[in-house]
Amino acid sequence: MTTSLRPLATARRRAVRLLAVAGAAGLLLTGCGSDSDSKSDSKSAASQGGSGGGDAAGGTRTVKDATGTTVQVPANPKRVVVLTQEDLDAVLALGVKPVGITNGQGLDKPPAYLADKVKGIEVIGNLLQPVMDKVIAAKPDLILAGDMQDTQMLGQLRKITPATLVTMAPTDDWKLSFRGVGNAVNKLEQANKVITDYEAKAKKTGEDLTANKGAAVSIVRWNPNGPSWMEKRQFASGVALDMGLTRPKAQDKDGNAHTPALSLEKISEIDGDWLFLGTLTADGASALKEVQSKPAYKELNAVQKNHVVTVDGSVWSTRGGPLAADVVLGDIAKALTATS
């Protein structure tokens, strides 16, 4: 059994997600297509009722979001509102400065790793919980709604602007979602280059780890009631695999979520050559500090080798983006290069 990376999702939202997940990834790729598909989308839009396609004067393009919904978006959006930090990460990586953002996951402020890039931008609510009056005041021409599946809220947002897209399906990885955002803001070619550059950097960084090349890294979020390790397709796990690193045998499981919190009796599941620990809340940090004095924790191989690294859970525990991926890549490289 695994647990969703959005800890506050309601049962209703989970049910809707299950309905949406079938074929969602394929539909998003259909919406994104290749670079040539993106260009042809703009050209075809130009012939639809004088929409103008992708010319500098404006116009619209037709794209599909992560649920397969067809949406008309501005050919060159000027006032973008984002409702998750993953969408924020994505647009910033593409050189798009939004006019409205939400706080980071588990935070009452934007994520620290993006703080310098969002100074002066209006915060219009918490993660997936926008304040509608603030959204209206931002006058968006495009809303990127992350993995929101609350149909009532989506309906309200689409009254503000019909150009409201769900950018992530439950099983999508960050690269697929990023390409979808790239397509939505008419920068798909640039998004593909960002991913290509990242993958080349990850591969080279992994090859340069010498003694730690191919090491088994454990990736754990410490919750108030115990640790949870991340499955292989979870964001930070994917970065490690892109570097050529491996996962401990107990964590070599496909999936993009994290396990339920483990008891001290099962704490050996979080062991590895290296242990990367993150928290999202003050309660989680307190729980981690408390367990670090217990024998079960001190007996872990990674602990005894001084191979435990504390990381920012608001980056490592999210669904990710190119800027977050660069942070995770840097964290791993710094730790494993120091003892190579």
Number of C-alpha atoms within 10 A of each C-alpha: 6 15 14 14 18 15 9 10 14 10 9 10 14 15 11 14 19 11 11 17 17 14 14 21 24 17 18 28 19 17 25 28 20 16 16 12 15 23 19 16 23 23 17 17 22 19 11 13 7 10 20 21 25 22 14 9 9 15 20 25 29 22 27 23 30 32 24 21 15 14 18 20 24 23 25 21 20 16 17 23 28 30 28 27 28 29 28 29 23 26 26 17 19 18 10 17 18 23 21 26 29 28 21 24 26 19 15 12 16 23 21 14 14 17 11 9 12 19 9 10 13 17 22 24 20 21 24 22 14 22 13 15 9 14 23 14 13 19 15 22 18 26 28 26 24 24 24 24 22 16 11 9 15 17 13 12 21 15 12 19 16 17 24 27 31 24 27 30 27 21 18 22 19 24 18 22 29 30 27 31 30 22 30 33 22 24 20 25 16 17 24 17 11 18 17 12 11 19 15 13 16 23 17 14 20 25 15 16 23 13 11 20 18 18 19 22 24 28 31 27 27 24 22 17 14 17 28 24 26 31 25 23 21 26 25 27 26 21 25 27 19 20 25 19 20 22 24 19 12 14 23 14 13 11 13 23 25 24 18 16 19 18 12 15 8 11 17 16 18 27 27 25 21 26 23 25 24 24 26 21 17 12 14 19 17 14 18 22 12 10 14 12 10 11 10 14 19 13 13 21 18 21 18 11 10 12 18 20 17 12 20 19 19 23 28 28 26 22 27 27 27 22 20 26 23 15 18 22 21 13 17 23 19 12 17 20 16 9 11 11
